[in-house]
Every structure is written in C-alpha cells, then in structure tokens.
Amino acid sequence: MTSKARIPADLQGYEVLVAVCGGIAAYKVCEVVSSLAQRGAGVTVAMTEAATRFVGAPTFAALSGRPVLTSLWTEQASADPQHIRLTESLDLLLIAPATYNVIGKVANGIADDAVSTLICASASPVVLAPAMNPRMWANPIFQANLKKLGEYGFETVGPSEGWLACRTIGRGRMAEADEINEVVAKRLKMSPPVSLSSDQKTDD
Ligand SMILES: Cc1cc2nc3c(=O)[nH]c(=O)nc-3n(C[C@H](O)[C@H](O)[C@H](O)COP(=O)(O)O)c2cc1C
C-alpha cells in the first residue's frame, strides 16, 4: 500500500530556476530543490563548472525531474538559446550557494558561463543565499558588490554564524534549506505564476 503525499502542493504553477555555484553548501541545495519540487513548483537547475565538482548534475536532475544546465554550449532541444528560453516564464531565480565569485560577476555585469548568463537574462525576482569563509564575507570588495545587488532588488537570505567547512566558526554559513524555502515560497506567493498571466494574453 502506498501512503498519500502530505506535503501541500502550494507552489503549483510557479517556475523556479536554481543556480548552484561552487561551494561546499551545494549539498544543502539538494534539499531545497527537492522540497520546492515536492511543493509543486517547476524547478530547473543550472550549475557552474565549480558546482559540478561538489554535487553531480544527475542528483539535481533526479530531484527536479528535469535536465540540468551546466553549459551554454550543450545541444539544444529548440531553436531558442537556453539562457533565453529558461528565463522566459520564470517566477523566481534562486542563487545558492551564492559564491564570492558569482556575486562579483553579477554585480559587475559579467556573463561568461551558463549561470551568470542566465542571471543577466532573467527579469524575475532574485534570492541569493551566500556562503563563504568569514574573511571572504567580510572583504570590502565583496560587501560593496552585495550592497550593489541589494540596490538592484536582489534579496539576500543568510548567511548565519556557525561551523564552516573551512574548520572555523564565523559568519558565512549558508542559510538552512528550510529558511531558504520559506523565503522563496513567500516571495513566489506575492504574485500569481507568470505562466498564468501569459496564458491569459491574447494576440492583437
Ligand atoms: C573545497 C572548496 C570549497 C569552497 N567553498 C567556497 C564557498 O563556500 N564559497 C565561495 O564563495 N567559494 C568557495 N570556494 C571557491 C570557489 O569554488 C571558487 O571561487 C570558484 O571559482 C567559484 O566558481 P563559481 O562562482 O563559478 O561557482 C571553494 C573552493 C574549494 C576548493
């Protein structure tokens, strides 16, 4: 006998793109993707080259039920470039873990891989979950970049203080999966799914 799902599909109809970057906390993003998918959201994962060294793309493909984008140059199913198609009807872009590097690139208009190109092509709200060593977090160049993204409307969740993989205790630990999911769900529910509003459009 199979048991019935108890998790409410409260995110049905919403499309979320999760951009995974190269930090140890990438393993926690597996839980984020799984939970969003179980709540009914359509989840697509894109990974930086560094991210694939921490978690394999097949893990995210299995958890999301969709192919994972790791390169701008993989064969495409349609004639549209993937960075445009994947950002077309998007409700939210989550960057987790958001590395020092990717935050610096986005804040300075760099689009040189799949993840940074998707981010610059997206017009949807963005939630960032930074994770890094406390000295990287405190670096004034990084803080200026993060402030700049905040001014452009990017929302940041975490990091908290705690035990870090670099075997120190300090600020830079990525927010836990539950906290990230709650911020994402709250942000999504502020508007109906983009796909619903585009379905209602008529040609004129
Ligand atoms: C074991 C290990 C752990 C790392 N953890 C982090 C991290 O938590 N945060 C971070 O910003 N960079 C971290 N880095 C460095 C990034 O992987 C590196 O800057 C990389 O170029 C980031 O690429 P991306 O932003 O394209 O994913 C780590 C590197 C290694 C080898």
The ligand as a Tripos MOL2 file, in Angstrom:
@<TRIPOS>MOLECULE
LIG
   31    33     1     0     0
SMALL
NO_CHARGES

@<TRIPOS>ATOM
      1 C1         36.7370   22.8490   -1.1130 C.3       1 LIG1
      2 C2         36.3510   24.2170   -1.6290 C.ar      1 LIG1
      3 C3         35.2940   24.8800   -1.0180 C.ar      1 LIG1
      4 C4         34.9130   26.1500   -1.4610 C.ar      1 LIG1
      5 N1         33.8830   26.7840   -0.8480 N.ar      1 LIG1
      6 C5         33.5160   28.0160   -1.2690 C.ar      1 LIG1
      7 C6         32.4280   28.6790   -0.6480 C.ar      1 LIG1
      8 O1         31.7660   28.1770    0.2620 O.2       1 LIG1
      9 N2         32.1270   29.9220   -1.0820 N.ar      1 LIG1
     10 C7         32.8170   30.5410   -2.0980 C.ar      1 LIG1
     11 O2         32.4970   31.6780   -2.4220 O.2       1 LIG1
     12 N3         33.8350   29.9140   -2.7110 N.ar      1 LIG1
     13 C8         34.1920   28.6670   -2.3310 C.ar      1 LIG1
     14 N4         35.2240   28.0220   -2.9560 N.ar      1 LIG1
     15 C9         35.9090   28.6970   -4.0700 C.3       1 LIG1
     16 C10        35.0760   28.6190   -5.3330 C.3       1 LIG1
     17 O3         34.7830   27.2580   -5.6620 O.3       1 LIG1
     18 C11        35.8380   29.2980   -6.4940 C.3       1 LIG1
     19 O4         35.9710   30.6850   -6.2040 O.3       1 LIG1
     20 C12        35.1470   29.0990   -7.8180 C.3       1 LIG1
     21 O5         35.8800   29.7890   -8.8150 O.3       1 LIG1
     22 C13        33.7220   29.5900   -7.8020 C.3       1 LIG1
     23 O6         33.1530   29.4200   -9.0740 O.3       1 LIG1
     24 P1         31.6170   29.7320   -9.3630 P.3       1 LIG1
     25 O7         31.2780   31.0140   -8.6710 O.co2     1 LIG1
     26 O8         31.5860   29.8340  -10.8530 O.co2     1 LIG1
     27 O9         30.8320   28.5650   -8.8780 O.co2     1 LIG1
     28 C14        35.6140   26.7580   -2.5430 C.ar      1 LIG1
     29 C15        36.6500   26.0530   -3.1640 C.ar      1 LIG1
     30 C16        37.0050   24.8200   -2.7200 C.ar      1 LIG1
     31 C17        38.1210   24.0940   -3.4270 C.3       1 LIG1
@<TRIPOS>BOND
     1     1     2 1
     2     2     3 ar
     3     2    30 ar
     4     3     4 ar
     5     4     5 ar
     6     4    28 ar
     7     5     6 ar
     8     6     7 ar
     9     6    13 1
    10     7     8 2
    11     7     9 ar
    12     9    10 ar
    13    10    11 2
    14    10    12 ar
    15    12    13 ar
    16    13    14 ar
    17    14    15 1
    18    14    28 ar
    19    15    16 1
    20    16    17 1
    21    16    18 1
    22    18    19 1
    23    18    20 1
    24    20    21 1
    25    20    22 1
    26    22    23 1
    27    23    24 1
    28    24    25 2
    29    24    26 1
    30    24    27 1
    31    28    29 ar
    32    29    30 ar
    33    30    31 1
@<TRIPOS>SUBSTRUCTURE
     1 LIG1         1 GROUP 0 **** ****
